[in-house]
Amino acid sequence: MPESARGGARAVWWLVLGSWMLYPGAYLMPAMWDSADGVVARQITYTVADITSKVVYGVLLGVIARRVSAAEGYGPAVDDEVALPRGGSTDRGGPAGRRGRAGHGR
């Protein structure tokens, strides 16, 4: 793995370890806290665990993949923003306002 992606890989490992350790704690929360507050705390803990173990994990893997691709010589694909989402708030004026592969003159 290239040096630029090693820190991200370590972060992913710790993120998975930490976020998956939240699930057993959330499961046991109502047993340790016998009230409605325990149920609410359980749901909040599940929500935090779900967001970190799925959303943040996916974003970090995407960043690592782009860094590895650039290090392996797939720089033009990274430069052309092929993997970035299209439309919505990321759209820069539609297809005419965006410079794809043909617009770079390579």
C-alpha positions in Angstrom: 0.0 0.0 0.0 1.4 3.4 -0.9 2.5 5.7 1.9 -0.3 8.2 1.2 -3.0 5.5 2.0 -1.4 3.9 5.0 -2.7 6.4 7.5 -6.2 6.0 6.2 -6.0 2.2 6.4 -5.0 2.4 10.0 -7.9 4.8 10.6 -10.3 2.4 9.0 -9.0 -0.4 11.2 -9.6 1.6 14.4 -12.9 2.9 13.2 -14.2 -0.6 12.5 -12.9 -1.9 15.9 -14.4 1.0 17.8 -17.7 1.2 16.1 -18.4 -2.5 16.3 -17.6 -2.4 20.0 -20.6 0.0 20.4 -23.1 -2.7 19.3 -22.7 -5.0 22.3 -22.8 -2.0 24.6 -26.0 -0.8 23.0 -27.5 -4.3 23.3 -26.8 -4.4 27.0 -27.8 -0.8 27.7 -31.5 -1.5 28.8 -30.3 -4.3 31.1 -27.9 -2.0 32.9 -30.2 1.0 32.8 -33.7 -0.2 33.6 -35.9 2.7 32.4 -37.1 4.4 29.3 -33.8 6.4 29.3 -32.0 3.1 28.8 -34.0 2.4 25.7 -33.4 5.9 24.3 -29.7 5.6 25.1 -29.7 2.2 23.3 -31.2 3.8 20.1 -28.7 6.7 20.2 -25.8 4.3 20.6 -27.1 2.1 17.7 -27.4 5.3 15.5 -23.9 6.4 16.3 -22.5 2.9 15.6 -24.4 2.6 12.3 -23.2 6.0 11.1 -19.6 5.4 11.9 -19.5 1.8 10.8 -21.2 2.4 7.5 -21.1 5.9 6.3 -17.7 7.1 7.6 -16.2 3.7 6.8 -17.4 4.0 3.2 -16.1 7.5 2.8 -12.7 6.5 4.2 -12.5 3.5 1.8 -13.3 5.8 -1.1 -10.5 8.2 -0.1 -8.0 5.2 0.2 -9.1 3.8 -3.1 -8.5 7.2 -4.9 -5.0 7.5 -3.3 -4.0 3.9 -4.2 -5.3 4.5 -7.8 -3.3 7.7 -8.1 -0.2 5.9 -6.8 -0.6 3.1 -9.3 -0.7 5.4 -12.2 -4.4 5.9 -12.7 -4.0 9.7 -12.1 -6.0 10.7 -15.2 -9.1 9.1 -13.8 -8.6 10.8 -10.5 -7.9 14.2 -12.2 -11.0 13.9 -14.4 -13.1 13.3 -11.3 -14.7 10.3 -12.9 -15.7 8.8 -9.5 -17.3 11.9 -8.1 -21.1 12.3 -8.0 -22.8 14.2 -10.7 -25.7 16.6 -10.4 -27.3 18.1 -7.4 -25.3 20.5 -5.3 -22.0 19.2 -6.8 -23.0 20.1 -10.4 -21.0 23.0 -11.9 -23.4 24.1 -14.5 -24.3 20.8 -16.2 -22.4 18.9 -18.8 -21.4 22.0 -20.7 -19.8 23.5 -17.6 -17.8 20.4 -16.8 -14.6 19.5 -18.3 -14.3 15.7 -18.9 -11.6 13.7 -20.5 -12.0 15.4 -23.8 -11.8 18.8 -22.3 -8.3 18.3 -20.8 -6.6 18.0 -24.1 -4.6 14.9 -23.1 
